[in-house]
């Protein structure tokens, strides 16, 4: 018998950034806790084929999947909340959909028919949604449509959703996650913008089955009833979702409102018991930990205000939090613009007040010398250090400059003609850059890495062979490997097929590790990534 699959579309009302992603992730976590197989899809209405070509300061972090797709940061939330690995098929953009349709047209897949926006674009979207559900064998598939209702950009995705509902009404449900403002001069919550959003959705042929009412406060009874009447939704299906202090509280809040079971009922399924114990324990830890661990995150991009910043590095931030809670401490993060250390090298001393220093991934020239000053400080002062991707490359360069005395050592990304290219580029990548082939051409996705027995890294993982996700174009130059190792910066992780250096670790230091990969993509709230876990542990001991 063919498996019955259910599809829940989540759309946004009034403003973007209302919390659709975390709502999808939380709902997914609840279904998983109900013993259902669940997967989540993100629809990004941009023309970009993937998020790899989008500026992270504008669009947020580029989240990389095991199979090497460069996707939206919401995919990271899904992975963290569902404790699963998603694939490229779980992500789509307008550009990706059109590209397929146009390629299909070029290869006569439409057998000479006129290819049209409708039905061919929605057909392709529906095909992608169904294939993703099948690939993950999901009972429940949650699909987040980016943007807000009423925009031009996501109209064809709504059209696809409407058609799916029409074709199989019992298998498709809609949630409108909408914002309820409280204008300061009125001091009361207003439902009118959401009523308009609901109408906009109606004009796309869709009536929401549920409203998740986001806002600063709880949606009170009179407003809830108003919303129900005007949005044509039974009152018990209007769910109040006030601001929470931690995103990990949302699964508990939605479960308390019984959203998941009410949805199952709408989808013709029986309610199911939920075991939320791990989420309850996690939340207890989050509120109960008081002893602080102070981590300095040093890099560029940091001059753009906290809001965009935290979105650009969300997986790194979440990984530090997971590791801190696991180690029973409260994470305190401070962002430090490395250009400060460039302008005033002596100011690097301010890092002394931190328990650990982390350098995340990055690209380009800006702030690089300042980052290396910070790394030097960590190396010389026994400060726990974790370098991710660029953070590993720059740690290797700093070591070559200041320990091996190769003062001109650099990465060819910054200085193409350096006499000591500690970080270089392989010919294939050079061709890509020369021909402006930037989209999806980096070394992307999961690669194996064999660990050196007895190293701190190997002990942290408790395994000899690991697999981690990558996103970089440049790499450690093996011509310098022997020299660097002999001087004390050991290569403790190597890709078995290509012999590429994946991890360096400093001898005689409490914790100094640099990874060519991005360990932050695989950390989970209840299962911190091993290197983050040990880094935070070392930071606590260094106090
Ligand atoms: N810019 C470096 C490279 O392309 C590092 C990339 C990163 O940190 N993600 O190799």
Boltz pocket constraint, residues with backbone or C-beta under 6 A from the ligand:
constraints:
  - pocket:
      binder: B
      contacts: [[A, 360], [A, 361], [A, 362], [A, 363], [A, 364], [A, 388], [A, 389], [A, 390], [A, 391], [A, 393], [A, 413], [A, 471], [A, 472], [A, 473], [A, 474], [A, 475]]
      max_distance: 6.0
